[in-house]
């Protein structure tokens, strides 16, 4: 597929069908893309993940500016399936495939600053043999730029969110400052990027207690509780909020490029991500003397309730993260022959979370607690890719792949959770996974209007070094090593009946191997702790897509029908740990089969009206759990966190070449958070509900070097929950300078 040249900054380009610089020459996948000019004109980009905001069928669960837990949801997988998508920056892996969740396994977006993005491409489905089975949902390729001459830029921005829910009211600001500098001197080019974010979030959690059915006079009378329902419809009282995060983040990037020969280039990239976060909690409860109440026996509306010490103190924590990324690329791009080697390393050099174990308000001043330390966690990758550009109607691709992931997760006791040293080891989980792969792909022009792509990927996977420890309840076990291997064939047939029409039918198998934390997680069952199943099988996905595309003047229309069936799907669900037991616990299990059928419509049209561009998408899906022998109640129910309907719409008006005005909207239907869809209430803490969110942005080019932008997100101030409460109306303003 050929790319459409991006218009000047003042224009708002539609999302167009292109691929990455190299991958677009062969990948059979449906692709969507947006470049830097389009990002600046249409999206309020605070962090790099914002670039995906209006892509068809995609959703990034970003809870606030600077959120480090922002996984990607795709057509067929929800935000709890982070290992079913792949995020790359210049071919360097940003996906944290140490887990498959929306917390510690979220992509490391912070390693890319918005200012360095040149283009973002998304490949849908596992139809290219170049990528591992984690491409079941989508592959995101972020391309960053390197200068050809002296260049510099500086950006400063401010945002203000107004949030009003239950007993929480206030404004939550964010400040950003960024700069870039780069140049080229003969064969050497270099680029430096720095980005600083200082943000305050709305509450990420609410503290609730179950409302007793019987009245009782015991307990200290308190006021301020807000009655409500939990996600299963049971009466609760909302007694406070937590997870008010104050984040200070810095991202530093240094890239070097050296032309060793006319067709041979060596590149080096180093990134440092620094995150210092402090979270606080707020109680709504006051006693008769107007003192704040955080714990103990209380009486709410003539009902006795006991608030544990951890109810609020678990919402208070600090994070101290220092992550490094290094990558080396050697590439040869000749007239008929291309090869590249990319080696990368991601290291959690420091990653401490400190949490108090005593009740508030005493915990504000220190005291006993714990330190969760992930130092030593990280991954290594090595990829070799070679292809011939054209030989008798064939474009031959091949390569080899290695990855190694390490999880080091330890919890220590400490006498002072604020500043104290780590004491005795309380819990530990560790392990490694390794994958080796060989792949090949042939793009064959079987006829003037027909292209057949045949590919296959064979993978050898191993999990080893698994260990679980717990001081209380006692557990000290070395987990068994695991190995698995398999072939993933791919096929795609593309037909161009005319210059404007393209029809592509693709199919493929993908193996998604278990991650370290899925294999070696420990499950607490009260007085004991155990690991239920370190012998999980890989997910086996069969995917297909029929994409029909029509090029129109200044735009295109695409209609895609997609299907996905996954056997041995890895899902966290409730089940007994021991045969015959009636006690249920949540842990990752292989379930029989999930199936999703759907259709996606994408429309892009520039100059729909004079100087008015429009792009949008609608996705309809039927995501079902087909077979689940362990938990039959889930059979026939919707897959968790995957909505049946999604839509986006972006309209941009350019009154002149200096001004760009954009209005945009995102829609999703109701979702469920549980595999049996028992969470019948969506609008509550831990609930999942539908939403319609409108955004706006205006950019103005003051001069060739200066521009300003103002915007608003969640224009209608929609209050909605996706487990967490999401931001209210947020105003943004930014000033940009470039050399």
Buried (B, 14 or more C-beta within 10 A) or exposed (E): BEBBEBBEBBBBBBBBBBBBBBBBBBBBBBBBBBBBBBBBBBBBBBBBBBBBBBBBBBBBBBBBBBBBBBBBBBBBBBBBBBBBBBBBBBBBBBBBBBBBBBEBBBBBBBBBBBBBBBBBBBBBBBBBBBBBBBBBBBBBBBBBBBBEEEBBBBBBBBBBBBBBBBBBEEBBBBBBBBBBBBBBEEEEBBBBBBBBBBBBBBBBBBBBBEBBEEEEEEBBEBEBBBEBBBBEEEEBBBBBBBBBBBBBBBBBBBBBBBBEEEEBBBBBBEBBBBBBBBBBBBBBBEBEEEEBBBBBEBBBEEBBBEBEBBBBBBBBBBBBBBBBBBBBBBBBBEEEEBBBBBBBBBBBBBBBBBBBBBBBBBBEEBBBBBBBBBBBBBBBBBBBBBBBBEEEEBBBBBBBBBBBBBBBBBBBBBEBBBEBEBEEBBBBBBBBBBBBBBBBBBBBBEEEEEBBBBBBBBBEBBBEBBEBBBBEBEBEBEBEEBEBBBEBEBBBBBBBEEEEEBBBBBBBBBBBBBBBBBBBBBBEBEEEBBBBBBEBBBBBBBBBBBBBBBBEEEBBBBBBBBBBBBBBBBBBBBBBBEEEEEEEBEBBBBBBBBBBBBBBBBBBBBBBEEBBBBBBBBBBBEBBBBBBEEBEBBBEBBBBBBBBBBBBBBBBBBEEEBEBBBBBBBBBBBBBBBBBBBBEBBBBBBBBBBBBBBBBBBBBBEEEEEBEBBBBBBBEBBBBBBBBBBBBBBBBBBBBBBE
